[in-house]
């Protein structure tokens, strides 16, 4: 038919995704482990069991494995501390349309906390060269 317009197939809606970016700059959803100390590897969350993963927050329980650095870090032992983890503060991830990345990680230790940390500590995840580096806030 002359003058008839062509109707294209509808485009699928972009579903927003919120991720946590790991030390290698990769997006992760519900990771089983997460390295907090990207520079030296002396602090890692392991055995993470995610209760929730949403657009605004994500919550998990797991173990914070921390090097006691006694007598110094290369000779230290890793010790595990039960921990409740909350990711929050999503912001758009530059260069990744439709994807946000969490910008804070909160650790709450129901039992003893690794010295010298308090039982409740929040880190801001900042990026240098596209890679995260948690810093105390």
Buried (B, 14 or more C-beta within 10 A) or exposed (E): EEEEEEEEEEEEEEEEBBBBBBBEEEBBEEBEBBBBBBEEBBBBBBBBEBEEBEEEBBBBBBBBBBBBEEEEEEEBEEBEBBBBBBBBBBEEBEEEEEBBBBBBBBBBBEEEBBEEBEEEBBBBBEBEEEBBBBEEB
